[in-house]
Amino acid sequence: MLKSIAVVAGSYLLSIVLVLATDPLLSHLFPGDFAPGQVPSNHALMASTAFFVIVSILCAWLCARFAPRRAGLHVLWFFIIGEVMGIGATIPNWSKGWPHWYWLSWLLTWPVSCWIGLLAAGRRADSASA
């Protein structure tokens, strides 16, 4: 049980760290767009969302890969925690001038990314056992 909690919590914390780690890269790719108090351009926000999807797939894959058993259940909890935290972040930021599509895209791509990460981990396990 403790290993299961550690895998899910660790995967989620890693996703937060990796998403935050993309900020310097995005600031370099889109100079001036990520200044404090300024809403970035749509292109910068799309790139941010793309990085988020990549990180989400990777972390869901890691969650499934290191799950002691029943990888799908671990990724389900990873998904639930992420979605709840995403809704918690969206609500206070909804009326701060950012485009609504940005917040919604993160909420809608999270389950798809989790599913893709789970599928990728399953295929690897299937091919290893064959």
N, C-alpha and C positions, 0 to 999 in steps of 0.2 A: 504493500500500500504506500509506504513512504517513497519507494522508488518511482511509483506511478505519479505521485504528486510532484516529485522532483523533476521528472521528465516533462510534465505539462508546464509547470511553473518556469522551469529553466528555458524551455523552448519559447514561451511567451516573453520572458524577460530578454532573451536573445533577440527576439523580433523587435522589441522596443529599442534595444541598443543599436541594432543594425539600421533601423529606420533613422534614428538620430545621427548615426554615423554617415548617412548619405547627405546630410545637410551641407557639410563643407564642399562636397562634390557638386551639389546643385548650385550652391552659391558661386562656385567657380564657373560652372557652365552657363549660368544666368546671372551675370554680375548686376548688382543693384536690385534684383527682383526680390530677394529675401531679406530686405532691410527691415528692421523693427518698425512696427506701426504701418507697414505698407502691404497691400494685398498683391501677391505676385501675379505675373501675367498668366494667361491660360496655358501657354506653352510650358512654362515652368511648373505649373500645377499638374499638367499631364505627365511631365517627366517624373515628378514626385510620386504620382500615382503608379507609374510603371515600376519605379524602384520599390515601392511598397508591395506590389504584386510579386515581384521577384523574391523579395525578402520573405513574404508570407508563404510562398510555395516552399522555399528552402527550409523555413522553420517548421512547417507542417510535416515535411519529409523527415526532418530530424526527430520530431516528436514521435512519428510513426516508427521510425527506424530504431529508436532506443526504448520504445515501450516494452516493458517486460512481457506483456501478453496483450492480446486484443487491441491491436494498434488503432483500429477504428474508434474504439471507445475513448482512447487517449486523445486522438485528433478531434473527436466531438467535444470533449472538455476544453481543448485548446481553442476550438471555434467559439464555444459559448463564452469563455472568458474574454476573448478578443472582441466579440460582438457587443457584449455588455460594456466593456471599456470604451469601445468605439461610440456607442450610443451616449455614454457618459461624457465623452469628449465633444460630440456633435451638438448636444443640447445647449451648452453654454456658449458655443461659438457660432450658433446658427444665425444670429442677428448682428454679427460683427463685420459685415461687409464682404465676406468671402463668398464666392459663388457656391450656391447650394449643391451644384453637381459635384463639387470636389468632395464634400462630406459624404454625400450619397454614394459616390463611386467607391470610396474606401469601405463603406458598409456593405455594398453589394459585391465587391470583388473578394472580400475576405472569405465568405463561404466557398466560393469557386476555387480560390487559391488553396484553401485547406483541403478540398476534395482532390485537387490535382496533386498536392503533396502526398496525400494518402495513397493515391493511385500509383504514383512514382515509387513509393516505398514498397507497395505490394508487388509491383512488377519485378523489382529487384529481388525480393524474397522468393518469388515464384521461379525466376530464372536461376537463382542460386540452388534451389532444391531440385531442379530438373536435371 
